[in-house]
Amino acid sequence: MARRWTAGLKNVLVVIVSLSCVAVTLEVATRVYSRFFFPRMMEMDDQLGWSHARNRQKTFVNEAGETILVRQNSLGLRGPEYDLSGSSNSTRVVVLGDSFTEAVQVSEGDSFSGRLQVLRPELQVLNAGVGGYSNVQEYVYLGLYGELLDPDIVLVAVYDNDLVDNCLSYYPSFGPRPYAVASTSGIEIVEELRTDDFGRFVLRLPFWNQLNQHSYFYSFLNSRVYQQFRAEEMRALNQAELRRIEACGQFEVMAGVLNLLDRRTRGLGAALRAVYIPSARDASAGLSEASDRFMAICAREGFRCLSLLEELHAAINGGTQVYFERDIHWTAAGHAVAAVAIADFLTAD
């Protein structure tokens, strides 16, 4: 009996060791492949949810078939290394935003941040946009890196979907994140990353949360296999969550987050500016209830804000393709339209 028990234990140990060796081999192989052929531009972050990996570059191919080189510097900002010594007399503008600001669909020079730098050479424009970010994450980011970046102006680029994202505790493609909750006394920023909601979108292996944060192979298996295989179910789950979030008091949350951003920005000795980016559908129609309500919040709270609805609508009516056909983001022409409007906005008295 004892011999059989010992033999069984040995077999179990052999299986465990064999599986561990296979897992380690797959992890190493995935990391090597990623390092040389498909660099990971994002990394998990205990406070922000995720952030740009530092000192990375990668080429993307946009919808038009153009190859775009995206580089992230030693601070994780898109673009070159910036002189943060304060020796320059330039007015420093830190641009916070999501994938519209990050702008991997166009070259650095064609992004609205890059064009703004050319249009207003007296400014030093830092592109701190990160794909998938909400305004809540931008608020947390400013708390973490605001003193280092030392801005004179903080420009927050608000896209249409931020109204929902501010209330959402996760992003299906990345992971959990800080979010906002409305209450009778205002809003509360929940900075502790909650895994329960996000856990419905991932392969639930033992220690899945740790694997999601640290394992390249798990990330590949989850995003390229598991989530693709369950794509319809994932889409239904996300839509149900978005319908629930619509009742979170999106505009009240937006007003609260802008107030917190303004307070944090003034604490850095800087001025807050906000620009609203409409969806392609709203820009084509020239009508946006969300834009109107956003600008009403700005007027009520005394914030300096700009909606790009009118400029983008005029460009579309003039025959300019400012959004890609399938990709929700701006083309280089769209960034050019935005840059001109933002340049005038930032330098207006």
N, C-alpha and C positions, 0 to 999 in steps of 0.2 A: 504493500500500500504506500509506504513512505517513498519507495523507489519510483512508483508511478507518479506520485505527487511531485517529486523532484524533477522527473523527466518532463512532466507537464509544465512546470515552472520554467525549465530551461527553454522549452519550445516557445513559451510566451515571451521570454526575454529576447530570444532570437528574432521573433517577429517585431518586437518593439525596436530593437537595435536596427534591424533591416529597414523598417519604415522611417526611422530617424535619419538613417544614412541617405535614403532616397529623398526625404524632405530637404535635408541640408544640400544635397547635390542639386536639386531643382532650384533652391533658393540662390545658391551661388551662380548657377547657370543663368538665371533670370537677371541677377544683378550685373553680371558681366555683359549680357546682351544689352541691358538698359544703358550701361555705362558707355558702350561703344556705338550702339546703333539706334537706341530709342531713349534718350535721357528723360528722366522724370522731372518735369518742371515744377511740380508741386510736392510739398512734404507735409505730413501731418503735424499739427501744432496744438499743444495742450491748452492754449488760451484762445487762439483764433479759430481753431478747428483745422485749418490748413493754411499754408502760406507758400510764397514762392521759394523754391530752392535757390540757394545763392551760387553765384559763379557758374551758371549753366547757360547753354545755348542749344537751340534746336531749330530745325527748319519745318515749317508748316506749309501745306498746300491749300490755298483758299478755294472757294467755289468756282472762281474764274480760271483755276489751274495755275495761278501764280505761286511761285515758291517764295516763302517769307522767312527770313532769318529772324528769330526771336532770341535776344540775349538778356540775361538777368545778371545784374552786377553783384558786387560783394554785399550789398544791402538787400538784395532780392528785388530791386526796382528794375523795371524794364528800361534798358538803355545803357549808356556808357557809365563809367564811374563819375560821380559828381563831386565837385569841390565843396565840402561842407565846413570849411575852415572859418567862414565868415569874412574872409579877406576881400571878397567881391562886394561892390556897391549895388549889385542886382537885387531886385525884389524877388524873394524866393516864393514860388507857388508850388505847394504840394497838392497834387491832384489825386483824390481818393475816388474809387469807383469799382465797378465790376468788370466784366469782359469787354464792355464798350470802351472803357478807359484802357484796359490792358491791350486790347486791339491787336491780337495775334493774326487777324485777317489781312493786315496791311503792314507795310514796313514802318520802322520807327519814325522816319521822316514824314510819312503820310498819315500817321495818327494825329488826332487833334492836339495832343500834347506836343508832339514834334513840330507841327505846323504853327502852334501858338508860340513856340520858342523862336521861330523864324520871323513871324509877324511882329513880335514884341521882344526884340533882342535885349531890352532893358530888364526883362524878367529872366529868372532861372527856374525852369519848369521841370519838376520831378514827377515822373509817372509812377504812382504807387497803386495803380489799379491791379486787382487780382480777380481772376475768373470766379464767378459764383458768389462773390461777397455781397452781403447785405449792408445796409447803413449801420446796423448794430455792430457788425464786425469791423467796419471802418472806424466806428467810435472806439472800440477796444484797441484797434491798431494805433490810433492816434495817442491813446494813453500809454502804449508800450514804446512807441518810437517818435512821438512828437518832439521831445526835447532834443533827440539826436538830429532830427531833420530840421528843426529850428525854423519853421516857416514864417513868412510875413503874411501870406494868404493861404488858407486852406480852401480848396475848391472841391466840393462834393458833387460828383456827377450821379444823379439819381435816375435810374431807369425804371420804366413802367412796372417791372416785376418786383422791385424792391418793396413795394407796398405789402406784398405777401411774404417775401423772404424775411423781412424784419421780425415776423411772428413765427417763423418756421425754425424748429430746433435742429434741423439737419439739411443737408443737400445730398440727394441720392447718389451722386457720382463721387462724392468725397467723404462725407462723414458728418458727425454731430458738430454743432457750432453754437456760440452764444446767440441769444434771441431776446425779444422784448415781450412783456406781458402788460396789458392795460389793466388798470384798477381804478377805483373811485378817487384815489389820491394822486393819480398820474400814471407813469409807467415804471416798470421794474426791469432792469437788465439782468437776465439770468446768465451769468458768466460760466457757471459750472456746466461742462459739456455732458449732456444726457444722451445715453446710448439706446434707451428703450425704443424710441420712435425710429431711429436710424436702423436698429437691428432687424426690422422687418424687410430691409432691402438687401441684406447680405447673406452670404453662405455661413450658416451657424455652426461652425466647427468649434471645438473646445478652444477657449481663449481667443475667440474671434475678434474681440475689440483690440487686444494687443497685436494680433496678427494684422489687422487692418492698419494699425499705426506703423508697424515696423517691417512687415514681410512684403517683399516685392512679388514673390510668387503668389501669395494669397491675393494680393491686389489684382494681379493678372487673372487668376482663376475666378475671382469674384466679378470683375468688371467685363472681362472678355468672354467668359463662359457662362457662369451662373446667371448674371443679370441679363445677358443676351438670350439665354434659353427661356427665361421667365419674363421676357420683355413686356408682353401684354398684361400679365398680372402686375408687374411693377408699375406700368403706366396707370392701371386702374387704382392701385394703392395710392399713388401720388396724387391723382385727380381727386380721390376721396379726401385726402388730407388737405388739399388746396381748398376744397369746398368748405371744410370745417374751419380753416384758417380765415376765410372771408368774413367770418363773424367776429374776428379778433379786435375790431375797431381799427382798421388799417390806417386811416388818416389821423386818428388821434395818436396812434403809435408813431406815425411819421412825424407829427408835430413834436411829440415828446423826445424822439431821437434827435431831431434837429436842434432842439433846445439844449440837450446834453452835449451835442457836438459844438454848439456855439459857446457853451460854458467852458468846455475843455479847450477850445481854440483860443478864447480870450485869456485863459490861464497860461497859454504859451506866448501871450503878447501878440497874437495874430488876429486877422479878420476872417470870418467865415463868409464864403460865397457858395451858392448852390445853383446847379443847372439841371433842368429837367429834360430827359430824353424820352420822347414818345415812341410807341411801337410803330412799325412800318404801316400798319393798317390805319392808325390814328393820324399819322403824318400825311398819308395819301388823302384821307378825308378832310384834313385840316380842322378836325374837331376832336377834342379829347376831354372827357369829363374829369379824368384823373389829373391832367395838366391844369385844368381850371381850379380844381380843388387844392392842388399843390400850391399854386400861386396865391390862392386865397389864404392858405395857412401862412405863407411867407408874409403877406400883407398884414395879417392879424398879429403875427409874432414880431414883425419888424425886421425880418431877414432880407438880405439882398439876394434876389433869385432871378433866374432867367429861364424861360421855357423856350426850347428850340422848335416848337411846333410850327410857328409861322414861317421861319426861315426854311425848314425842311419841306414844308408844303409848297412853298413858292418854287423851290428848286425842282421838286417833282413835277409841278405844273409846267415848268420850263423845259422838261424833257431830260433832266439829269437823273441818273440812277443813283440814288443815295443809299439805298439798302440793297443787299444781295437778294436774289430771287427766293432762295430757300433759307439760307443762313439769315438769322434775325438781325445781324449786325450791319454796320455801315460799310460801304465801299470807301475807297480812298476819296472819292468825290463827296461822300457824306461827311467824312471827317473834315474835308476842306470847308464845307459850308458851316459846320459847327465851329471850327477854329476861328473863322472870321467873326462870327457872332460873339463868341466867348472873349476874343481879344478886345472888341469894343466894350463889352460888358465889364471886363476887369479894369479897364483904364478909364471908364466913365467916372465923372465926379459924383 
